[in-house]
């Protein structure tokens, strides 16, 4: 399974990136690559936290893809 990162530019020029499959993974960046990088980092933190607390995670989530 792939974790899809949805990216769009806000009216104020900031970029927003979200991983819809992981609630709470929503970040802003001043540029598109920055927003994507922040979303990946936060998603990995969320997954690591779930593992540390014994929660079930998406076992097949091995990498990220950018949504078109």
C-alpha positions in Angstrom: 0.0 0.0 0.0 1.2 3.5 -0.7 0.6 6.5 1.5 -0.7 9.2 -0.9 0.4 12.8 -0.1 -2.1 15.3 -1.4 -0.6 18.7 -2.1 -2.2 22.0 -3.1 -1.3 25.7 -2.9 -3.4 28.0 -0.7 -4.5 31.4 -1.8 -1.8 33.0 0.4 0.9 31.2 -1.5 1.7 28.5 1.2 1.6 24.9 0.2 -0.4 22.3 2.2 0.3 18.6 2.2 -1.8 15.9 3.8 -1.6 12.1 4.2 -5.3 11.3 4.3 -4.7 7.7 5.5 -3.1 9.0 8.7 -5.4 11.4 10.6 -3.6 14.5 11.8 -0.8 14.4 9.1 -1.4 17.8 7.6 1.4 20.4 7.2 2.3 23.6 5.5 5.4 24.6 3.7 6.6 27.8 1.9 7.3 25.6 -1.2 5.8 22.4 -2.6 8.9 20.3 -1.9 9.1 21.6 1.7 5.4 20.7 2.3 6.0 17.2 0.9 9.1 16.6 3.0 7.3 17.8 6.2 4.3 15.5 5.5 6.7 12.5 5.0 8.5 13.3 8.3 5.3 13.7 10.3 3.8 10.6 8.8 6.9 8.6 9.8 6.7 10.1 13.3 3.0 9.0 13.6 3.8 5.5 12.4 6.7 5.2 14.8 4.5 6.4 17.7 1.9 3.8 16.8 4.5 1.1 16.8 5.9 2.2 20.1 2.5 2.1 21.7 1.6 -1.3 20.2 -1.1 0.0 17.9 -1.8 -1.6 14.6 -0.3 0.1 11.5 -0.5 -0.4 7.8 2.0 -3.2 7.4 2.3 -2.7 3.7 3.0 1.1 3.9 6.6 1.1 2.8 6.9 4.4 0.9 5.2 7.6 -0.2 3.9 8.8 -3.5 3.0 12.2 -4.5 -0.7 12.6 -5.6 -1.1 13.9 -9.1 
